Amino acid sequence: DYMVWNKYGATLANSHNNTAAIEAYFNALHINPSYIRARYNLAIACINLGQHREAAEHLLSALSLQNAGDAARGLMVGASTAARQPDGSVGGMSQNVWDTLKITMYMLGRTDLAQRCETSRDLDAFRDEFEF
């Protein structure tokens, strides 16, 4: 059960065992590769281990998956024209994921890309720099 693996990973991460948490999150993603919450949690565990580039790629993958899901449901994608949802998401793309990506970009010394997390929120701007 991918949700059990994700919860187990969160328990490990809360116990400051991020290395084991990463393994649990990968198990969740092996079962359900499009499980965005596990991908986000994986990014946080990577940040806690100082693996900022890997964290950025997991966050970008989560946003890309969410963006594809929005498009499949016929929702408008792109933050500049989409309405803010009651849960804080913009066009179905989580505000929290974008904020975490912005912080990660600052950790990588990429102020140019950090600013893009606030302004254009265009995933294509990250494709030349990161694999996702």
TATA-V539174 format. One record per residue. N is the residue number from 1. RES is the residue in one small letter. PHI is phi in radians with two decimals (none if undefined). OMEGA is omega in radians with two decimals (none if undefined). D_CENTER is the distance of its C-alpha to the mean C-alpha in whole Angstrom. Layout:
n:N res:RES phi:PHI omega:OMEGA d_center:D_CENTER
n:N res:RES phi:PHI omega:OMEGA d_center:D_CENTER
This chain:
n:1 res:d phi:none omega:-3.08 d_center:21
n:2 res:y phi:-1.11 omega:-3.14 d_center:17
n:3 res:m phi:-1.24 omega:3.08 d_center:17
n:4 res:v phi:-1.16 omega:3.10 d_center:19
n:5 res:w phi:-1.07 omega:3.11 d_center:18
n:6 res:n phi:-1.11 omega:3.12 d_center:14
n:7 res:k phi:-1.13 omega:3.08 d_center:17
n:8 res:y phi:-1.09 omega:3.08 d_center:19
n:9 res:g phi:-1.05 omega:3.12 d_center:16
n:10 res:a phi:-1.14 omega:3.10 d_center:15
n:11 res:t phi:-1.11 omega:3.11 d_center:19
n:12 res:l phi:-1.12 omega:3.14 d_center:19
n:13 res:a phi:-1.11 omega:3.11 d_center:16
n:14 res:n phi:-1.15 omega:3.07 d_center:19
n:15 res:s phi:-1.63 omega:3.12 d_center:21
n:16 res:h phi:1.12 omega:3.06 d_center:20
n:17 res:n phi:-1.95 omega:-3.04 d_center:20
n:18 res:n phi:-1.17 omega:3.12 d_center:17
n:19 res:t phi:-1.10 omega:3.10 d_center:18
n:20 res:a phi:-1.20 omega:3.11 d_center:19
n:21 res:a phi:-1.08 omega:3.13 d_center:16
n:22 res:i phi:-1.03 omega:3.11 d_center:14
n:23 res:e phi:-1.07 omega:3.12 d_center:17
n:24 res:a phi:-1.12 omega:3.12 d_center:17
n:25 res:y phi:-1.12 omega:3.09 d_center:13
n:26 res:f phi:-1.12 omega:3.06 d_center:14
n:27 res:n phi:-1.10 omega:3.10 d_center:17
n:28 res:a phi:-1.08 omega:-3.11 d_center:15
n:29 res:l phi:-1.27 omega:3.05 d_center:13
n:30 res:h phi:-1.12 omega:3.13 d_center:17
n:31 res:i phi:-1.32 omega:-3.11 d_center:18
n:32 res:n phi:-2.39 omega:-3.07 d_center:15
n:33 res:p phi:-1.06 omega:-3.11 d_center:13
n:34 res:s phi:-1.73 omega:3.14 d_center:11
n:35 res:y phi:-1.35 omega:-3.00 d_center:11
n:36 res:i phi:-1.13 omega:-3.11 d_center:7
n:37 res:r phi:-1.08 omega:3.11 d_center:8
n:38 res:a phi:-1.14 omega:3.12 d_center:9
n:39 res:r phi:-1.13 omega:3.10 d_center:6
n:40 res:y phi:-1.14 omega:3.13 d_center:4
n:41 res:n phi:-1.06 omega:3.08 d_center:8
n:42 res:l phi:-1.06 omega:3.11 d_center:8
n:43 res:a phi:-1.09 omega:3.14 d_center:7
n:44 res:i phi:-1.12 omega:3.10 d_center:9
n:45 res:a phi:-1.09 omega:3.09 d_center:12
n:46 res:c phi:-1.10 omega:3.09 d_center:11
n:47 res:i phi:-1.04 omega:-3.13 d_center:12
n:48 res:n phi:-1.09 omega:3.11 d_center:14
n:49 res:l phi:-1.68 omega:3.14 d_center:16
n:50 res:g phi:1.37 omega:3.14 d_center:16
n:51 res:q phi:-1.66 omega:-2.97 d_center:14
n:52 res:h phi:-1.22 omega:3.13 d_center:12
n:53 res:r phi:-1.10 omega:3.12 d_center:12
n:54 res:e phi:-1.09 omega:3.11 d_center:11
n:55 res:a phi:-1.05 omega:3.14 d_center:8
n:56 res:a phi:-1.04 omega:-3.13 d_center:7
n:57 res:e phi:-1.16 omega:3.09 d_center:8
n:58 res:h phi:-1.20 omega:3.10 d_center:5
n:59 res:l phi:-1.14 omega:3.11 d_center:2
n:60 res:l phi:-1.13 omega:3.07 d_center:5
n:61 res:s phi:-1.11 omega:3.12 d_center:6
n:62 res:a phi:-1.08 omega:3.13 d_center:4
n:63 res:l phi:-1.15 omega:3.12 d_center:6
n:64 res:s phi:-1.12 omega:3.09 d_center:9
n:65 res:l phi:-1.10 omega:-3.14 d_center:9
n:66 res:q phi:-1.16 omega:3.11 d_center:9
n:67 res:n phi:-1.08 omega:3.12 d_center:11
n:68 res:a phi:-1.12 omega:3.10 d_center:14
n:69 res:g phi:-1.12 omega:3.10 d_center:14
n:70 res:d phi:-1.10 omega:-3.13 d_center:15
n:71 res:a phi:-1.10 omega:-3.14 d_center:17
n:72 res:a phi:-1.14 omega:3.12 d_center:19
n:73 res:r phi:-1.54 omega:3.11 d_center:20
n:74 res:g phi:1.41 omega:3.12 d_center:21
n:75 res:l phi:-1.49 omega:3.08 d_center:19
n:76 res:m phi:-1.24 omega:3.10 d_center:19
n:77 res:v phi:-1.89 omega:-3.09 d_center:16
n:78 res:g phi:1.78 omega:-3.00 d_center:16
n:79 res:a phi:-1.25 omega:-3.00 d_center:16
n:80 res:s phi:-1.20 omega:-3.09 d_center:19
n:81 res:t phi:-2.00 omega:-3.07 d_center:21
n:82 res:a phi:-1.52 omega:-3.14 d_center:19
n:83 res:a phi:-1.37 omega:3.07 d_center:20
n:84 res:r phi:-1.29 omega:-3.13 d_center:18
n:85 res:q phi:-1.55 omega:3.14 d_center:18
n:86 res:p phi:-1.03 omega:-3.13 d_center:19
n:87 res:d phi:-1.48 omega:3.12 d_center:16
n:88 res:g phi:1.63 omega:-3.14 d_center:15
n:89 res:s phi:-1.41 omega:3.10 d_center:13
n:90 res:v phi:-2.09 omega:-3.13 d_center:14
n:91 res:g phi:1.01 omega:-3.14 d_center:15
n:92 res:g phi:1.46 omega:-3.13 d_center:13
n:93 res:m phi:-1.69 omega:-2.98 d_center:10
n:94 res:s phi:-1.08 omega:3.05 d_center:9
n:95 res:q phi:-1.04 omega:-3.13 d_center:10
n:96 res:n phi:-1.09 omega:3.13 d_center:9
n:97 res:v phi:-1.15 omega:3.10 d_center:5
n:98 res:w phi:-1.09 omega:3.12 d_center:7
n:99 res:d phi:-1.10 omega:3.12 d_center:10
n:100 res:t phi:-1.16 omega:3.08 d_center:8
n:101 res:l phi:-1.09 omega:3.12 d_center:7
n:102 res:k phi:-1.05 omega:3.12 d_center:11
n:103 res:i phi:-1.07 omega:3.13 d_center:12
n:104 res:t phi:-1.11 omega:3.10 d_center:11
n:105 res:m phi:-1.10 omega:3.06 d_center:12
n:106 res:y phi:-1.11 omega:3.11 d_center:15
n:107 res:m phi:-1.09 omega:3.12 d_center:15
n:108 res:l phi:-1.49 omega:-3.12 d_center:16
n:109 res:g phi:1.32 omega:-3.12 d_center:18
n:110 res:r phi:-1.84 omega:-3.13 d_center:17
n:111 res:t phi:-1.09 omega:3.11 d_center:18
n:112 res:d phi:-1.06 omega:3.14 d_center:19
n:113 res:l phi:-1.35 omega:3.07 d_center:15
n:114 res:a phi:-1.08 omega:3.12 d_center:14
n:115 res:q phi:-1.15 omega:3.10 d_center:17
n:116 res:r phi:-1.15 omega:3.10 d_center:15
n:117 res:c phi:-1.17 omega:3.13 d_center:12
n:118 res:e phi:-1.70 omega:-3.01 d_center:15
n:119 res:t phi:-1.64 omega:-2.99 d_center:17
n:120 res:s phi:-1.44 omega:-3.09 d_center:17
n:121 res:r phi:0.86 omega:-3.14 d_center:13
n:122 res:d phi:-1.72 omega:-3.10 d_center:14
n:123 res:l phi:-1.07 omega:-3.14 d_center:12
n:124 res:d phi:-1.08 omega:3.12 d_center:15
n:125 res:a phi:-1.13 omega:-3.10 d_center:16
n:126 res:f phi:-1.75 omega:-2.99 d_center:13
n:127 res:r phi:-1.16 omega:3.12 d_center:14
n:128 res:d phi:-1.30 omega:-3.05 d_center:18
n:129 res:e phi:-1.79 omega:-3.01 d_center:16
n:130 res:f phi:-2.35 omega:3.07 d_center:13
n:131 res:e phi:-1.73 omega:3.08 d_center:13
n:132 res:f phi:-2.80 omega:none d_center:10
